[in-house]
Amino acid sequence: MALLLRTHYELAKSSLKRNRTRSFLTCLGISIGIAAIILILSLVGSISSLVSEQVSKVGSSLIVVRPTSTRSTVDSIVSELTTSTQYLKSNLTLKDVDTISKIEGVAAVSPLAISVNSIQGDTETVVSSATVVGTNPDFLKIQNLSLKNGTFINENAETPNAVIGTKLANSLFGTAEPIGKTITLLGQRFIIIGVLAETDDPINFNNIDLDDAFFVCASALNKIDNSLQIQQINIRTENTDTLTETANKIREALVASKSGDTNFAVLSGDEITHPAGSLLSIISGILAIVAGISLIVGGIGVMNIMLVSVAERTHEIGVRKAIGASTGNIMLQFLIEALILSIIGGFMGLILGYGLSFLLCLITPFNPYISWQILAITFGVSLLTGLIFGLYPALKAAHKNPIYSLKFWA
């Protein structure tokens, strides 16, 4: 059997070498589809890995509460893209933060009220779309963040105060040390008492670029912004061993305080690392469809070339049958040839896909994600494409009439 397979392999290699250009173009069709799959898996894997690393840095004692919806994922995505009130869905409030803080086992709790507003520095420089984050002093402790200068926000101070990210500080003041300067937000002046150390982690489970954000007390922000919504509540537990028990207590307490409203999710562990947003889901879905279409087109290319090869080698098929080759042997010969085309195309797609991923990492914060699962999927899809689209030409070759085939000359 091994000798038979080796013979089929040598025959296939010889046939492909005789038609190098044709074989290359056929492989190229497969490679484009495979490259698209690699790009999708690498991008999604990179984001998941990046956020997982963020959660690992914070620790295994983290619980996150997020608003959710009982509607299907598709309905939610469509609603977010077509409804102007997509940012007004949260049913979380500052009262919920107080409720959670009283639960046994909770060490720290901080809200995240995120909005986009225009802010102005005391130099009259304006940032028109600044990310404003309403939170509390526990945010620093929960996130394990460090300050470059100063202290974090203080809820008990007489003067409204704020902390600023390094990137935003440079944009607004031209310096990363603006402590003592003031920022005007919605008519309220805030004095800067601290600057966050640079994190270089624009993608995280909070969906905030910490380096480009402006942090104030949620209670102070609530006084000047009546439409303020809590998008997330972060909680650190006292003991990692009681994480699940504490999460259940939080869920029960919130349901009770909201009169049975369950439009929120209490997340922990790996659940936190999946904030992939609607836009990413849609882009991944579209790319997957494109990749699928490309693979079908590439597979049809393989089938077409194999049918041409069968027609060209009709006499060879007749000779092989005349000297004793079985129907199965002929079918296996052409099926192996189709599989070789697909595997070569898959290998080319692997190189192309990761090449594009490495280029993408130069302009984005994502690093190429390489895993054995992606390699296995690439190999499996290549084999499946060759098998599906190579089967018909192989069957056609195997069932040719040997007498007619011997008379045929291409």
Residue pairs with C-beta under 8 A, 6 or more apart in sequence:
4 329
4 332
5 332
5 336
8 332
8 333
8 336
8 337
9 336
9 340
11 333
11 337
12 333
12 336
12 337
12 340
13 340
15 309
15 313
15 337
16 23
16 337
16 340
16 341
17 23
19 309
22 305
23 305
23 341
23 344
25 301
26 298
26 301
26 302
26 305
26 341
26 345
27 341
27 344
27 345
27 348
28 298
28 345
28 348
29 294
29 297
29 298
29 299
29 301
29 302
29 345
30 295
30 298
30 299
30 301
30 302
30 341
30 342
30 345
30 346
30 348
30 349
30 382
30 385
31 298
31 345
31 346
31 348
31 349
31 352
32 294
32 298
32 349
32 352
33 291
33 292
33 293
33 294
33 295
33 296
33 297
33 298
33 349
33 385
34 291
34 295
34 345
34 346
34 348
34 349
34 350
34 352
34 353
34 378
34 381
34 382
35 349
35 350
35 352
35 353
35 356
36 287
36 290
36 291
36 294
36 353
37 288
37 291
37 295
37 349
37 353
37 377
37 378
37 381
38 349
38 350
38 352
38 353
38 354
38 356
38 357
38 374
38 378
39 287
39 353
39 356
39 357
39 360
40 284
40 287
40 288
40 291
41 369
41 374
41 377
42 353
42 354
42 357
42 368
42 369
42 370
42 374
43 284
43 357
43 360
43 366
43 369
44 276
44 280
44 284
44 369
45 369
45 371
45 374
46 357
46 366
46 367
46 368
46 369
47 203
47 276
47 280
47 366
48 273
48 274
48 276
48 369
49 367
49 369
50 201
50 203
50 204
50 365
50 366
50 367
51 203
51 204
51 205
51 272
51 273
51 274
51 275
52 270
52 273
54 201
54 203
54 204
54 205
55 62
55 205
55 272
55 273
57 144
58 142
58 143
58 144
58 236
59 144
59 236
59 240
60 240
60 243
60 269
61 107
61 236
61 237
61 238
61 239
61 240
61 243
62 142
62 234
62 235
62 236
62 237
62 268
62 272
63 234
63 235
63 236
63 237
63 243
63 246
63 247
63 250
63 266
63 267
63 268
64 205
64 232
64 233
64 234
64 235
64 266
64 267
64 268
64 272
65 92
65 96
65 100
65 232
65 233
65 235
65 250
65 254
65 264
65 265
65 266
65 267
66 231
66 232
66 233
66 264
66 265
66 267
66 275
67 89
67 90
67 91
67 92
67 231
67 263
67 264
67 265
68 263
68 264
68 265
69 76
69 89
69 263
70 263
71 79
73 281
76 278
77 278
77 281
77 282
79 86
80 86
80 278
81 278
81 282
87 229
88 227
88 229
89 229
90 229
90 230
90 231
91 258
91 261
91 263
91 264
92 111
92 229
92 230
92 231
92 232
92 233
92 264
93 230
94 111
94 218
94 219
94 222
94 230
95 257
96 230
96 233
96 254
96 257
96 258
97 109
97 110
97 111
97 136
97 218
97 230
97 233
99 253
99 254
99 257
100 106
100 109
100 233
100 235
100 250
100 253
100 254
101 109
103 246
103 249
103 250
103 253
104 246
104 249
105 237
105 238
105 239
105 242
105 245
105 246
105 249
106 235
106 236
106 237
106 238
106 246
106 250
107 236
107 237
107 238
108 138
108 141
108 142
108 235
108 236
109 138
109 142
109 233
109 234
109 235
109 236
110 135
110 136
110 137
110 138
110 139
110 142
110 233
110 234
111 134
111 135
111 136
111 218
111 230
111 232
111 233
111 234
112 133
112 134
112 135
112 139
112 206
112 208
112 230
112 231
112 232
112 233
112 234
113 133
113 134
113 135
113 218
113 221
113 222
113 228
113 229
113 230
113 231
114 131
114 132
114 133
114 134
114 207
114 208
114 231
114 232
115 131
115 132
115 134
115 221
115 225
115 228
116 129
116 130
116 131
116 132
117 129
117 130
117 132
117 185
117 186
117 225
118 126
118 127
118 128
118 129
118 130
119 126
119 127
119 130
119 132
119 172
119 183
119 184
119 185
119 214
120 126
120 127
120 183
120 184
121 172
121 173
121 178
121 181
121 182
121 183
121 184
122 181
122 182
122 183
123 172
123 173
123 174
123 181
125 171
125 172
125 173
125 174
127 168
127 171
127 172
130 168
130 212
130 213
130 214
131 168
131 208
131 209
131 212
131 213
131 214
132 185
132 213
132 214
132 216
132 221
133 208
133 213
133 214
133 215
133 216
134 216
134 217
134 218
134 220
134 221
134 222
134 228
135 153
135 215
135 216
135 217
135 218
136 153
136 155
136 217
136 218
136 219
137 152
137 153
137 154
137 155
138 236
139 145
139 152
139 215
139 234
140 147
140 152
141 236
142 234
142 235
142 236
143 206
143 234
145 196
145 197
145 199
145 210
146 196
146 197
147 163
147 194
147 195
147 196
147 197
148 166
148 176
148 177
148 195
148 196
148 197
148 198
149 177
149 179
149 194
149 195
150 163
150 179
150 192
150 193
150 194
150 195
151 193
151 194
152 163
152 193
152 194
152 215
153 161
153 162
153 163
153 193
153 194
153 215
153 216
153 217
154 161
154 193
154 217
155 217
155 219
155 220
157 193
159 191
160 188
160 189
160 190
160 191
160 216
160 217
160 220
161 190
161 191
161 192
161 193
161 216
161 217
162 183
162 190
162 191
162 192
162 193
162 214
162 215
162 216
163 192
163 193
163 194
163 195
163 196
163 214
163 215
164 172
164 178
164 183
164 192
164 194
164 195
164 196
164 213
164 214
164 215
165 195
165 196
165 209
165 210
165 211
165 212
165 213
165 214
165 215
166 176
166 195
166 196
166 197
166 198
166 211
167 198
167 209
167 211
167 212
168 211
168 212
168 213
168 214
169 175
169 176
169 177
169 178
169 195
170 176
171 212
172 178
172 183
173 181
176 195
177 195
178 192
178 195
179 192
179 193
179 194
179 195
180 191
180 192
181 191
181 192
182 189
182 190
182 191
182 192
183 189
183 190
183 192
183 214
184 190
185 214
185 216
185 224
186 224
186 225
187 224
188 220
188 223
188 224
190 216
190 220
196 210
196 211
196 215
198 211
199 210
199 211
200 211
200 365
201 210
201 365
202 209
202 210
202 211
202 212
202 365
203 365
203 366
204 210
205 272
205 273
205 275
206 232
206 234
207 231
207 275
207 277
218 228
218 230
221 228
222 228
235 246
235 250
237 243
237 246
243 268
243 269
244 268
247 266
247 268
250 266
251 266
254 264
254 266
255 261
255 262
265 271
295 381
295 385
298 345
298 385
299 342
299 385
299 388
299 389
300 389
302 338
302 341
302 342
302 345
302 385
302 386
302 389
302 390
303 338
303 389
303 390
303 392
303 393
305 341
306 334
306 337
306 338
306 341
306 389
306 390
306 393
306 394
307 392
307 393
307 396
309 334
309 337
309 393
310 317
310 334
310 393
310 396
310 397
310 400
311 410
312 410
313 397
313 410
314 400
314 404
314 405
314 408
314 410
315 405
315 406
315 408
315 409
315 410
317 330
317 397
317 400
317 402
317 405
318 400
318 402
318 403
318 404
318 405
318 406
318 407
318 408
319 405
319 406
320 329
320 330
321 330
321 400
321 402
321 405
322 402
322 406
327 398
327 399
328 398
330 394
330 397
330 398
330 400
331 394
331 395
331 397
331 398
332 394
333 394
333 397
334 390
334 393
334 394
334 397
334 398
335 386
335 387
335 390
335 391
335 394
337 390
338 386
338 387
338 389
338 390
338 391
338 393
338 394
339 383
339 386
339 387
339 390
340 386
341 386
341 390
342 382
342 383
342 385
342 386
342 387
342 389
342 390
343 379
343 382
343 383
343 386
345 382
345 385
346 378
346 379
346 381
346 382
346 383
346 385
347 382
349 378
349 382
350 375
350 378
354 368
354 370
357 368
357 369
358 368
360 366
360 368
361 367
361 368
